[in-house]
Amino acid sequence: MDSKITIRSDRETDYTFQYKGEDVTLKAGSVLSIANGLSEVVLPTTTMKIINNLIVVKE
């Protein structure tokens, strides 16, 4: 996937994932957009809902 992806947190705690080998923290309840899609993103196992180019991170 080479298009923009948006990650939204519905969690009450911060969520940490890797982007280009670096840890990135998505604050609880916030939104983050990544311009080049998921090719450089590693998301730890958690409950997620995926709608088109939106990933909603659940508890």
PyMOL Python script that loads the backbone (N, CA, C, O; Angstrom):
from pymol import cmd

cmd.read_pdbstr("""\
ATOM      1  N   MET A   1       0.849  -1.175   0.000  1.00  0.00           N
ATOM      2  CA  MET A   1       0.000   0.000   0.000  1.00  0.00           C
ATOM      3  C   MET A   1       0.899   1.245   0.000  1.00  0.00           C
ATOM      4  O   MET A   1       1.735   1.405   0.890  1.00  0.00           O
ATOM      5  N   ASP A   2       0.733   2.099  -0.968  1.00  0.00           N
ATOM      6  CA  ASP A   2       1.595   3.265  -1.092  1.00  0.00           C
ATOM      7  C   ASP A   2       0.862   4.582  -0.849  1.00  0.00           C
ATOM      8  O   ASP A   2       1.445   5.646  -1.059  1.00  0.00           O
ATOM      9  N   SER A   3      -0.388   4.544  -0.416  1.00  0.00           N
ATOM     10  CA  SER A   3      -1.129   5.777  -0.189  1.00  0.00           C
ATOM     11  C   SER A   3      -1.143   6.126   1.299  1.00  0.00           C
ATOM     12  O   SER A   3      -0.735   5.333   2.148  1.00  0.00           O
ATOM     13  N   LYS A   4      -1.621   7.327   1.587  1.00  0.00           N
ATOM     14  CA  LYS A   4      -1.646   7.800   2.971  1.00  0.00           C
ATOM     15  C   LYS A   4      -2.528   6.911   3.835  1.00  0.00           C
ATOM     16  O   LYS A   4      -3.606   6.488   3.417  1.00  0.00           O
ATOM     17  N   ILE A   5      -2.052   6.631   5.055  1.00  0.00           N
ATOM     18  CA  ILE A   5      -2.806   5.840   6.017  1.00  0.00           C
ATOM     19  C   ILE A   5      -2.989   6.689   7.281  1.00  0.00           C
ATOM     20  O   ILE A   5      -2.091   7.438   7.667  1.00  0.00           O
ATOM     21  N   THR A   6      -4.141   6.567   7.910  1.00  0.00           N
ATOM     22  CA  THR A   6      -4.401   7.274   9.159  1.00  0.00           C
ATOM     23  C   THR A   6      -4.619   6.246  10.258  1.00  0.00           C
ATOM     24  O   THR A   6      -5.349   5.271  10.076  1.00  0.00           O
ATOM     25  N   ILE A   7      -3.977   6.474  11.403  1.00  0.00           N
ATOM     26  CA  ILE A   7      -4.126   5.584  12.556  1.00  0.00           C
ATOM     27  C   ILE A   7      -4.784   6.392  13.669  1.00  0.00           C
ATOM     28  O   ILE A   7      -4.283   7.446  14.062  1.00  0.00           O
ATOM     29  N   ARG A   8      -5.914   5.888  14.174  1.00  0.00           N
ATOM     30  CA  ARG A   8      -6.629   6.570  15.254  1.00  0.00           C
ATOM     31  C   ARG A   8      -6.656   5.665  16.476  1.00  0.00           C
ATOM     32  O   ARG A   8      -6.934   4.470  16.367  1.00  0.00           O
ATOM     33  N   SER A   9      -6.368   6.236  17.637  1.00  0.00           N
ATOM     34  CA  SER A   9      -6.391   5.472  18.875  1.00  0.00           C
ATOM     35  C   SER A   9      -7.706   5.675  19.606  1.00  0.00           C
ATOM     36  O   SER A   9      -8.097   6.807  19.890  1.00  0.00           O
ATOM     37  N   ASP A  10      -8.386   4.581  19.911  1.00  0.00           N
ATOM     38  CA  ASP A  10      -9.566   4.611  20.773  1.00  0.00           C
ATOM     39  C   ASP A  10      -9.200   4.089  22.166  1.00  0.00           C
ATOM     40  O   ASP A  10     -10.073   3.777  22.975  1.00  0.00           O
ATOM     41  N   ARG A  11      -7.901   4.000  22.426  1.00  0.00           N
ATOM     42  CA  ARG A  11      -7.414   3.449  23.688  1.00  0.00           C
ATOM     43  C   ARG A  11      -7.389   4.508  24.784  1.00  0.00           C
ATOM     44  O   ARG A  11      -7.396   5.707  24.509  1.00  0.00           O
ATOM     45  N   GLU A  12      -7.361   4.045  26.023  1.00  0.00           N
ATOM     46  CA  GLU A  12      -7.211   4.937  27.168  1.00  0.00           C
ATOM     47  C   GLU A  12      -5.747   5.070  27.557  1.00  0.00           C
ATOM     48  O   GLU A  12      -5.405   5.880  28.418  1.00  0.00           O
ATOM     49  N   THR A  13      -4.884   4.284  26.931  1.00  0.00           N
ATOM     50  CA  THR A  13      -3.445   4.352  27.191  1.00  0.00           C
ATOM     51  C   THR A  13      -2.720   4.612  25.874  1.00  0.00           C
ATOM     52  O   THR A  13      -3.276   4.384  24.799  1.00  0.00           O
ATOM     53  N   ASP A  14      -1.482   5.089  25.956  1.00  0.00           N
ATOM     54  CA  ASP A  14      -0.681   5.332  24.762  1.00  0.00           C
ATOM     55  C   ASP A  14      -0.378   4.010  24.051  1.00  0.00           C
ATOM     56  O   ASP A  14      -0.335   2.953  24.680  1.00  0.00           O
ATOM     57  N   TYR A  15      -0.171   4.082  22.752  1.00  0.00           N
ATOM     58  CA  TYR A  15       0.101   2.910  21.914  1.00  0.00           C
ATOM     59  C   TYR A  15       1.415   3.147  21.192  1.00  0.00           C
ATOM     60  O   TYR A  15       1.576   4.157  20.508  1.00  0.00           O
ATOM     61  N   THR A  16       2.355   2.224  21.340  1.00  0.00           N
ATOM     62  CA  THR A  16       3.670   2.376  20.715  1.00  0.00           C
ATOM     63  C   THR A  16       3.820   1.369  19.576  1.00  0.00           C
ATOM     64  O   THR A  16       3.555   0.178  19.738  1.00  0.00           O
ATOM     65  N   PHE A  17       4.256   1.880  18.413  1.00  0.00           N
ATOM     66  CA  PHE A  17       4.520   1.022  17.266  1.00  0.00           C
ATOM     67  C   PHE A  17       5.827   1.483  16.630  1.00  0.00           C
ATOM     68  O   PHE A  17       6.406   2.482  17.058  1.00  0.00           O
ATOM     69  N   GLN A  18       6.294   0.768  15.617  1.00  0.00           N
ATOM     70  CA  GLN A  18       7.549   1.137  14.961  1.00  0.00           C
ATOM     71  C   GLN A  18       7.302   1.705  13.580  1.00  0.00           C
ATOM     72  O   GLN A  18       6.490   1.191  12.811  1.00  0.00           O
ATOM     73  N   TYR A  19       8.024   2.783  13.279  1.00  0.00           N
ATOM     74  CA  TYR A  19       7.984   3.405  11.960  1.00  0.00           C
ATOM     75  C   TYR A  19       9.424   3.631  11.520  1.00  0.00           C
ATOM     76  O   TYR A  19      10.172   4.361  12.169  1.00  0.00           O
ATOM     77  N   LYS A  20       9.804   3.009  10.429  1.00  0.00           N
ATOM     78  CA  LYS A  20      11.174   3.065   9.913  1.00  0.00           C
ATOM     79  C   LYS A  20      12.189   2.659  10.983  1.00  0.00           C
ATOM     80  O   LYS A  20      13.257   3.259  11.104  1.00  0.00           O
ATOM     81  N   GLY A  21      11.833   1.623  11.763  1.00  0.00           N
ATOM     82  CA  GLY A  21      12.738   1.089  12.775  1.00  0.00           C
ATOM     83  C   GLY A  21      12.796   1.879  14.074  1.00  0.00           C
ATOM     84  O   GLY A  21      13.535   1.506  14.986  1.00  0.00           O
ATOM     85  N   GLU A  22      12.039   2.953  14.176  1.00  0.00           N
ATOM     86  CA  GLU A  22      12.026   3.782  15.392  1.00  0.00           C
ATOM     87  C   GLU A  22      10.691   3.626  16.108  1.00  0.00           C
ATOM     88  O   GLU A  22       9.651   3.470  15.468  1.00  0.00           O
ATOM     89  N   ASP A  23      10.723   3.669  17.441  1.00  0.00           N
ATOM     90  CA  ASP A  23       9.480   3.629  18.206  1.00  0.00           C
ATOM     91  C   ASP A  23       8.748   4.955  18.086  1.00  0.00           C
ATOM     92  O   ASP A  23       9.349   6.022  18.213  1.00  0.00           O
ATOM     93  N   VAL A  24       7.448   4.880  17.840  1.00  0.00           N
ATOM     94  CA  VAL A  24       6.578   6.055  17.754  1.00  0.00           C
ATOM     95  C   VAL A  24       5.431   5.819  18.735  1.00  0.00           C
ATOM     96  O   VAL A  24       4.842   4.738  18.760  1.00  0.00           O
ATOM     97  N   THR A  25       5.119   6.829  19.538  1.00  0.00           N
ATOM     98  CA  THR A  25       4.026   6.706  20.493  1.00  0.00           C
ATOM     99  C   THR A  25       2.825   7.493  20.003  1.00  0.00           C
ATOM    100  O   THR A  25       2.912   8.694  19.749  1.00  0.00           O
ATOM    101  N   LEU A  26       1.707   6.799  19.875  1.00  0.00           N
ATOM    102  CA  LEU A  26       0.434   7.422  19.533  1.00  0.00           C
ATOM    103  C   LEU A  26      -0.300   7.635  20.853  1.00  0.00           C
ATOM    104  O   LEU A  26      -0.679   6.674  21.521  1.00  0.00           O
ATOM    105  N   LYS A  27      -0.495   8.884  21.219  1.00  0.00           N
ATOM    106  CA  LYS A  27      -1.139   9.213  22.488  1.00  0.00           C
ATOM    107  C   LYS A  27      -2.576   8.706  22.498  1.00  0.00           C
ATOM    108  O   LYS A  27      -3.215   8.614  21.450  1.00  0.00           O
ATOM    109  N   ALA A  28      -3.072   8.381  23.666  1.00  0.00           N
ATOM    110  CA  ALA A  28      -4.443   7.892  23.820  1.00  0.00           C
ATOM    111  C   ALA A  28      -5.426   8.891  23.222  1.00  0.00           C
ATOM    112  O   ALA A  28      -5.369  10.084  23.522  1.00  0.00           O
ATOM    113  N   GLY A  29      -6.324   8.402  22.381  1.00  0.00           N
ATOM    114  CA  GLY A  29      -7.355   9.245  21.793  1.00  0.00           C
ATOM    115  C   GLY A  29      -6.901  10.158  20.675  1.00  0.00           C
ATOM    116  O   GLY A  29      -7.669  11.026  20.260  1.00  0.00           O
ATOM    117  N   SER A  30      -5.689  10.004  20.166  1.00  0.00           N
ATOM    118  CA  SER A  30      -5.204  10.907  19.116  1.00  0.00           C
ATOM    119  C   SER A  30      -5.189  10.230  17.750  1.00  0.00           C
ATOM    120  O   SER A  30      -5.465   9.037  17.620  1.00  0.00           O
ATOM    121  N   VAL A  31      -4.857  11.035  16.730  1.00  0.00           N
ATOM    122  CA  VAL A  31      -4.855  10.584  15.340  1.00  0.00           C
ATOM    123  C   VAL A  31      -3.494  10.909  14.729  1.00  0.00           C
ATOM    124  O   VAL A  31      -2.904  11.947  15.027  1.00  0.00           O
ATOM    125  N   LEU A  32      -3.002  10.016  13.876  1.00  0.00           N
ATOM    126  CA  LEU A  32      -1.715  10.197  13.223  1.00  0.00           C
ATOM    127  C   LEU A  32      -1.855   9.763  11.767  1.00  0.00           C
ATOM    128  O   LEU A  32      -2.414   8.702  11.489  1.00  0.00           O
ATOM    129  N   SER A  33      -1.354  10.571  10.838  1.00  0.00           N
ATOM    130  CA  SER A  33      -1.361  10.204   9.423  1.00  0.00           C
ATOM    131  C   SER A  33       0.060   9.915   8.965  1.00  0.00           C
ATOM    132  O   SER A  33       1.004  10.602   9.356  1.00  0.00           O
ATOM    133  N   ILE A  34       0.199   8.894   8.137  1.00  0.00           N
ATOM    134  CA  ILE A  34       1.494   8.515   7.589  1.00  0.00           C
ATOM    135  C   ILE A  34       1.379   8.580   6.069  1.00  0.00           C
ATOM    136  O   ILE A  34       0.562   7.883   5.467  1.00  0.00           O
ATOM    137  N   ALA A  35       2.201   9.421   5.458  1.00  0.00           N
ATOM    138  CA  ALA A  35       2.068   9.740   4.036  1.00  0.00           C
ATOM    139  C   ALA A  35       2.342   8.557   3.112  1.00  0.00           C
ATOM    140  O   ALA A  35       1.705   8.442   2.065  1.00  0.00           O
ATOM    141  N   ASN A  36       3.270   7.680   3.471  1.00  0.00           N
ATOM    142  CA  ASN A  36       3.650   6.620   2.525  1.00  0.00           C
ATOM    143  C   ASN A  36       3.075   5.253   2.872  1.00  0.00           C
ATOM    144  O   ASN A  36       3.661   4.224   2.534  1.00  0.00           O
ATOM    145  N   GLY A  37       1.930   5.244   3.546  1.00  0.00           N
ATOM    146  CA  GLY A  37       1.251   3.983   3.807  1.00  0.00           C
ATOM    147  C   GLY A  37       1.935   3.121   4.849  1.00  0.00           C
ATOM    148  O   GLY A  37       2.688   3.619   5.686  1.00  0.00           O
ATOM    149  N   LEU A  38       1.669   1.827   4.793  1.00  0.00           N
ATOM    150  CA  LEU A  38       2.126   0.910   5.833  1.00  0.00           C
ATOM    151  C   LEU A  38       3.442   0.213   5.540  1.00  0.00           C
ATOM    152  O   LEU A  38       3.859  -0.648   6.316  1.00  0.00           O
ATOM    153  N   SER A  39       4.105   0.551   4.456  1.00  0.00           N
ATOM    154  CA  SER A  39       5.311  -0.192   4.067  1.00  0.00           C
ATOM    155  C   SER A  39       6.423  -0.140   5.115  1.00  0.00           C
ATOM    156  O   SER A  39       7.229  -1.068   5.192  1.00  0.00           O
ATOM    157  N   GLU A  40       6.485   0.908   5.916  1.00  0.00           N
ATOM    158  CA  GLU A  40       7.539   1.058   6.929  1.00  0.00           C
ATOM    159  C   GLU A  40       6.989   0.966   8.350  1.00  0.00           C
ATOM    160  O   GLU A  40       7.684   1.319   9.302  1.00  0.00           O
ATOM    161  N   VAL A  41       5.746   0.497   8.507  1.00  0.00           N
ATOM    162  CA  VAL A  41       5.081   0.477   9.808  1.00  0.00           C
ATOM    163  C   VAL A  41       4.974  -0.949  10.333  1.00  0.00           C
ATOM    164  O   VAL A  41       4.606  -1.864   9.595  1.00  0.00           O
ATOM    165  N   VAL A  42       5.300  -1.135  11.622  1.00  0.00           N
ATOM    166  CA  VAL A  42       5.111  -2.417  12.298  1.00  0.00           C
ATOM    167  C   VAL A  42       4.184  -2.158  13.480  1.00  0.00           C
ATOM    168  O   VAL A  42       4.561  -1.476  14.432  1.00  0.00           O
ATOM    169  N   LEU A  43       2.970  -2.706  13.416  1.00  0.00           N
ATOM    170  CA  LEU A  43       1.985  -2.514  14.471  1.00  0.00           C
ATOM    171  C   LEU A  43       1.962  -3.752  15.366  1.00  0.00           C
ATOM    172  O   LEU A  43       1.743  -4.860  14.876  1.00  0.00           O
ATOM    173  N   PRO A  44       2.189  -3.576  16.692  1.00  0.00           N
ATOM    174  CA  PRO A  44       2.101  -4.722  17.606  1.00  0.00           C
ATOM    175  C   PRO A  44       0.682  -5.298  17.601  1.00  0.00           C
ATOM    176  O   PRO A  44      -0.282  -4.602  17.283  1.00  0.00           O
ATOM    177  N   THR A  45       0.575  -6.554  17.950  1.00  0.00           N
ATOM    178  CA  THR A  45      -0.727  -7.212  17.957  1.00  0.00           C
ATOM    179  C   THR A  45      -1.656  -6.543  18.965  1.00  0.00           C
ATOM    180  O   THR A  45      -1.320  -6.424  20.144  1.00  0.00           O
ATOM    181  N   THR A  46      -2.787  -6.121  18.512  1.00  0.00           N
ATOM    182  CA  THR A  46      -3.845  -5.547  19.339  1.00  0.00           C
ATOM    183  C   THR A  46      -5.134  -5.628  18.532  1.00  0.00           C
ATOM    184  O   THR A  46      -5.113  -5.989  17.355  1.00  0.00           O
ATOM    185  N   THR A  47      -6.236  -5.298  19.153  1.00  0.00           N
ATOM    186  CA  THR A  47      -7.507  -5.287  18.432  1.00  0.00           C
ATOM    187  C   THR A  47      -7.577  -4.030  17.580  1.00  0.00           C
ATOM    188  O   THR A  47      -7.353  -2.929  18.083  1.00  0.00           O
ATOM    189  N   MET A  48      -7.885  -4.179  16.295  1.00  0.00           N
ATOM    190  CA  MET A  48      -7.958  -3.054  15.364  1.00  0.00           C
ATOM    191  C   MET A  48      -9.192  -3.195  14.491  1.00  0.00           C
ATOM    192  O   MET A  48      -9.700  -4.295  14.276  1.00  0.00           O
ATOM    193  N   LYS A  49      -9.658  -2.071  13.997  1.00  0.00           N
ATOM    194  CA  LYS A  49     -10.711  -2.048  12.994  1.00  0.00           C
ATOM    195  C   LYS A  49     -10.149  -1.286  11.806  1.00  0.00           C
ATOM    196  O   LYS A  49      -9.638  -0.178  11.970  1.00  0.00           O
ATOM    197  N   ILE A  50     -10.235  -1.858  10.619  1.00  0.00           N
ATOM    198  CA  ILE A  50      -9.669  -1.230   9.431  1.00  0.00           C
ATOM    199  C   ILE A  50     -10.799  -0.843   8.481  1.00  0.00           C
ATOM    200  O   ILE A  50     -11.591  -1.683   8.052  1.00  0.00           O
ATOM    201  N   ILE A  51     -10.854   0.462   8.162  1.00  0.00           N
ATOM    202  CA  ILE A  51     -11.885   0.989   7.260  1.00  0.00           C
ATOM    203  C   ILE A  51     -11.153   1.795   6.174  1.00  0.00           C
ATOM    204  O   ILE A  51     -10.665   2.895   6.435  1.00  0.00           O
ATOM    205  N   ASN A  52     -11.085   1.251   4.979  1.00  0.00           N
ATOM    206  CA  ASN A  52     -10.350   1.900   3.873  1.00  0.00           C
ATOM    207  C   ASN A  52      -8.931   2.235   4.325  1.00  0.00           C
ATOM    208  O   ASN A  52      -8.161   1.325   4.631  1.00  0.00           O
ATOM    209  N   ASN A  53      -8.563   3.517   4.375  1.00  0.00           N
ATOM    210  CA  ASN A  53      -7.209   3.904   4.785  1.00  0.00           C
ATOM    211  C   ASN A  53      -7.145   4.354   6.240  1.00  0.00           C
ATOM    212  O   ASN A  53      -6.223   5.075   6.620  1.00  0.00           O
ATOM    213  N   LEU A  54      -8.110   3.939   7.057  1.00  0.00           N
ATOM    214  CA  LEU A  54      -8.137   4.278   8.479  1.00  0.00           C
ATOM    215  C   LEU A  54      -7.976   3.012   9.298  1.00  0.00           C
ATOM    216  O   LEU A  54      -8.698   2.036   9.095  1.00  0.00           O
ATOM    217  N   ILE A  55      -7.034   3.031  10.219  1.00  0.00           N
ATOM    218  CA  ILE A  55      -6.859   1.939  11.171  1.00  0.00           C
ATOM    219  C   ILE A  55      -7.236   2.490  12.539  1.00  0.00           C
ATOM    220  O   ILE A  55      -6.655   3.474  12.998  1.00  0.00           O
ATOM    221  N   VAL A  56      -8.212   1.856  13.194  1.00  0.00           N
ATOM    222  CA  VAL A  56      -8.643   2.276  14.525  1.00  0.00           C
ATOM    223  C   VAL A  56      -8.080   1.273  15.513  1.00  0.00           C
ATOM    224  O   VAL A  56      -8.426   0.092  15.472  1.00  0.00           O
ATOM    225  N   VAL A  57      -7.206   1.742  16.408  1.00  0.00           N
ATOM    226  CA  VAL A  57      -6.565   0.901  17.414  1.00  0.00           C
ATOM    227  C   VAL A  57      -7.469   0.843  18.647  1.00  0.00           C
ATOM    228  O   VAL A  57      -7.781   1.869  19.252  1.00  0.00           O
ATOM    229  N   LYS A  58      -7.875  -0.355  19.000  1.00  0.00           N
ATOM    230  CA  LYS A  58      -8.754  -0.571  20.153  1.00  0.00           C
ATOM    231  C   LYS A  58      -7.942  -1.063  21.342  1.00  0.00           C
ATOM    232  O   LYS A  58      -6.732  -1.270  21.244  1.00  0.00           O
ATOM    233  N   GLU A  59      -8.626  -1.245  22.463  1.00  0.00           N
ATOM    234  CA  GLU A  59      -7.971  -1.811  23.658  1.00  0.00           C
ATOM    235  C   GLU A  59      -7.543  -3.236  23.399  1.00  0.00           C
ATOM    236  O   GLU A  59      -6.976  -3.880  24.281  1.00  0.00           O
TER     237      GLU A  59
END
""", "prot")
cmd.dss("prot")
cmd.show_as("cartoon", "prot")
cmd.util.cbc("prot")
cmd.orient("prot")
